[in-house]
Amino acid sequence: AAATMEWLNDQITRDTMFGIPIDDFFSYQTVKVVRIQDRSLGFASLAGRVAVVLYVVCFLMFSQNGYLKYEPVAGAATAKLLGSLRGTNISALPYCQSGNLCRFVDVYSVVAPDPLPSSIFISTYMREHEQSRVCPSDAETCDRRSPFQTVATREYYVAGVDEYHVLISQEVQATQFYQQSRDDKFRGSQMDMDGKVQSYRDDGTGRNKTMVIREFAAGSLMLMTVAEILDAAGVSFDDRLKGEHRHIRQSGMVINCFLTYDNTWAVFNPAPKLRFTAEFAPGEMQVRKTFTEPVGFGDKRMLIERMGVRIVFRIDGMLGAFSWLAVMRTLVTGMLLLAVVSWVLDVVATRFLPLAERYEDAKYEFTENLFNMRQADQLEKDQVLHDVPAPSHRRGSMTIAGFTSTYNGSQYGSVPGTGPNTGRRGSPGAMASPPQSGDTGG
């Protein structure tokens, strides 16, 4: 133990540690700065840096909310049909004229039990098939496609369905943000969110743009008539879909309601509450726009075939929350842009300006070429070993091929062509000459 401590005392002293100077080990390295006195470069550098700072601070950080992290919302939307037949006059309805049959149907029969989640099916045209059983219920075989046969059919329009109201309820949240903070600004429902219905349509000047057609304040009900929903989708019951010879009231259609949520509408985000945007659009794939429902299963039954409007609700959107990691990413982007500006100015200064060579000499400092130094050292040793007689015991020196050799000291001079000032950048073993006074003047 004593020997170990003595060894450690020898190796670690006040100024050295295992033979390495402590000041050397903990030395501080910094970058050498060259100040090029050129007004054009200085102005370009200032303009580039100001542009990067404005881009990062004004655009990335605040306009694009570069200090937020985002999470997609999770939620659900449901719809309920409301309405009354009071005031409905069949003789005043255009689609009930010209021999077309219309019937009064309340909201309970108009809405079909839709198996699709987050959707509602509203019947506008119904076909009733009265059927009787042709294959006895206790028969062992039945050679028909169905054990029932249609004996009577009635078709009719649903009177006044245009003015029935659809009540839309919705609730969403950013699950992870809310579980971490339990802050209500990361969740919302119809009763505490402002919202609007927008539609892409002609603004009256022949140009199409997104227009707000309805607004809903927090605490109000999102209540729209069936006709208003079709109008928001840019269609009407009298239109015909592509490939259909019947109008929409009789053929049916699918309408997608895209509900988008965000909390980045305030000056300083995240905002204290959510906001939603609803946009109705006709479905490109017109599937499940009809619905067939059997009623009864004895010897007689009613098979009801429905055509109508299926409204499908789709939830989308991202909620933001403050994040130091997002701030650092934005700042690192700014630092990279500043580095790019500096690199471009360095290239311009050392390659394209009239004093490019002088600026390059001031910026870059070249050391001796290590390969040439090793070659010179080896050449000197070979010549000493083969061309020089064995040296005496006294100290002496001689000159060989232009360089000086000192015996016993193993000190070799420089080979011609490898000196510090023998050429510019690119010459083997060359170091650029220091610029003269005034060389970097602008």
C-alpha positions, 0 to 999 in steps of 0.5 A, a space after each residue: 500500500 505504501 508503494 502504491 501511494 508513493 507511485 501515485 504521488 509520483 504520477 499525480 503532482 500539482 502541475 501534472 497527471 501521469 506525465 501530462 500537464 494538467 493545464 494541457 489536459 483541461 485546456 480551452 479551445 476556441 475558434 480563430 476569427 478573421 475579420 474581413 474588412 469588406 463592406 459588401 460582405 458585411 452588408 450581405 452577412 447582416 442581411 442574411 442573419 437578420 432574414 434568418 432571425 425574422 424567419 425563425 422567430 416570426 414565421 417558424 416560432 409564432 406563425 407556425 407555432 414552432 414551440 408546440 408539440 401535437 397529438 391527434 384527437 380522439 372522439 365521437 360524433 352522433 346525430 339525432 333526427 328531430 321534427 314535427 309534421 305540423 304545418 306540412 301540406 302535401 299539396 304544396 310539395 313539388 315532389 308530391 305532384 304529377 301523380 307521385 305518392 307522398 306519405 307522412 312518416 314521423 322521425 321514428 320511422 324515417 330513421 333507419 337502424 344504421 349499423 355503421 358507427 357515427 352515422 345516421 340514415 334518413 329515409 326520403 323514399 320508401 318502398 313497402 313489399 307485402 309478402 306471404 310465405 310460400 314455403 311452409 315454416 315446417 317444410 323440409 325443403 324450399 326450392 325458392 330463393 326466399 320462402 316469402 313472395 311479394 303480393 303487393 308493393 307501395 312506393 312513396 316519398 316521405 313528406 316534409 323530410 327536408 325540414 326535419 332537423 339533425 341534432 349533432 353532438 360531439 366530444 373530443 380530447 387529446 388523450 395523452 395531453 389530458 391525462 398528463 395535465 388534466 387540463 380542460 383545454 385539451 378536451 371539449 364537447 358541443 357545449 363548450 366549443 365554438 364552431 362553424 360550418 364551411 363550404 367550398 362554393 361559388 362566392 357570387 363572382 364566378 370564383 370558388 372559395 371556402 365560405 362560412 355558412 353557419 356559426 355556432 357559439 359555445 353552449 348552443 346546439 348544432 342543429 341543421 335541417 336536412 335541406 341545409 346539410 345538403 346545401 352545405 354539401 353543394 347538392 340538392 334533392 333535385 340533383 342527379 348523381 353521376 350514373 343515376 337517372 333518378 334524382 337524389 330524393 329517390 336514389 339516395 346519397 352518402 354525405 361525409 361530415 368532416 369535423 376538424 378540431 384545433 386549439 391553435 387559433 389564439 395569439 399565444 397558443 395553445 388556446 384556452 378552449 377548442 374550436 371545430 370546423 364542420 364541412 359536408 361533402 358528397 361521398 365519392 363511393 356511393 355505397 350503403 345509400 339504401 337500406 332493407 328491413 323486414 318487419 315480422 316473420 310469421 306467414 306474412 311480413 313487410 319488407 321495407 326498402 329505404 332510399 335516403 341520405 346517409 350522413 357519416 361523421 369523421 373526426 380529425 384534427 391535432 391539438 398542440 401543447 407547449 414543449 421545450 423540445 419543440 422550441 429547441 428544434 426550432 432554434 437548431 433550425 435557425 442555427 443551421 440556417 445561420 451556418 449555411 449563410 456563413 458558409 455561402 459568404 465564405 465561398 463567395 469571399 474566397 472564390 469570387 471577390 476581386 481580393 479572393 486570394 488575399 481573403 483566402 490567405 487570411 482565413 486559412 493557415 496551412 501546416 507542414 505536409 506530414 507525408 513530405 516531412 516523413 519522406 524527408 526524414 527517411 531520406 536523410 537517415 538513409 543518406 547518413 547511413 550509406 554515404 557518411 563514414 562512421 562518425 568519431 566519438 566527438 560531436 560534429 556536423 556536415 552538409 549533405 545534398 543541401 541539408 545539415 546533419 548534426 551527429 549524436 543529436 539526431 537533428 535533421 534539417 528541412 529538405 528543399 521544397 518543404 519549407 514553410 513559405 515555398 508555395 500557396 494552397 495546394 503545393 505539397 508541404 506549403 504554408 500560405 504566406 501571411 498577408 502584408 499590411 493592408 491586404 485585407 482592406 475592403 
